Amino acid sequence: MRWFDCGLNLFSAQFAAQESAIIAAANAAGVTDCLLISSDLAESQKNLSFCQQHTGCYSTAGVHPHQAGNVGADWLQQLALQLQANHVLAIGECGLDFNRDFSPRDQQQQVFAEQLTLAKQYQLPVYLHERDAFATQIAMLKEQPPLRGGIAHCFTGDTNQLKAYLELGLYIGITGWLCDERRGQALQQAIQYLPADRLILETDAPYLTPRTIRPRPRHNTPALLPAIGAEVARLTGQSIAQVAEQSYQNSCRLLQLPVEDIIDAH
């Protein structure tokens, strides 16, 4: 089986000086490909430099809503340059976060809208963050639908929100939240309505360690992605092999990578 971790915060402080070892351990666990998530332009550059040295690693480039209030005057020009790099395959992590409000909401919306415009210009998918801002975010996406689609990263919503994202042609990113018996119940119900060809698996490491893993590891890593796949399989009645291959193929389609050896995962 091959797995694609479509969401990894490799340059988190928890992984400091271990980045190459984290990827090596992932490869040993069958996680052959990883998408590194960027939250600002500095992290985008770190990710890009790493990807240039490590096969099977790709990156997003963009500005997280938490960082929207910190952008410089020339941030759009800087981001446009990063988007031209071969290893940058999506714009983001971008979107809205009205839970913590680390940046003013009007500035979050402006920075998000400008990234949606860039996504069209460069024909890249968007890598979406949303927390407590669903109504506003879905309205903005309907106003500026991305040409190349995108992914609802770390989706934790309910069935109605899932269906709304699916109607926009988006993929749905499933993390270890699904494995949480305390908080994951709505998602466990919603996943019954997630078509196999829209499923993306991601760890969001080092966060959201699957609670189904015993003993509990110190922090989450991409090597633990199969535990999320196993929970998807349990809840949907598919085999783990089907979940692994279907989510791998979906990640390739999302990121416009070559797709080969498609299996029937229905």
Helices and strands as residue ranges (DSSP letters): E 3-8, G 13-15, H 19-28, E 31-36, H 41-51, E 57-61, G 65-70, H 75-82, E 88-97, H 105-122, E 126-131, H 134-143, E 150-152, H 159-167, E 171-174, G 176-179, H 185-190, G 191-193, G 196-198, E 199-201, G 222-224, H 225-236, H 240-254
